[in-house]
Amino acid sequence: MRSTFPAIVAVLMVGVATAALAQETRQTTQKPSYQTCEALALQRGAGHSQGSSRNPEDTHAAFMRQCQAGEIPQ
């Protein structure tokens, strides 16, 4: 019984430390600004009125939405 208590305490401490580290990682991950995404869109041919799709504004809007969500690699 005595050896079980330290094991339980150790598991709880690891769980708390892991949760704290995960929270810190989420907070430090910044998403790109609008200006950064706009520059990327221009570089990659997804700017306003750019591209070969039927509706380049939709392409631009989709690119910006994905970029600001952090889904477009920089």
Summary of the structure (lengths in Angstrom):
residues: 74
radius of gyration: 22.3
end to end distance: 54.0
largest distance: 71.5
contacts: 159
relative contact order: 0.13
helix: 65%
strand: 0%
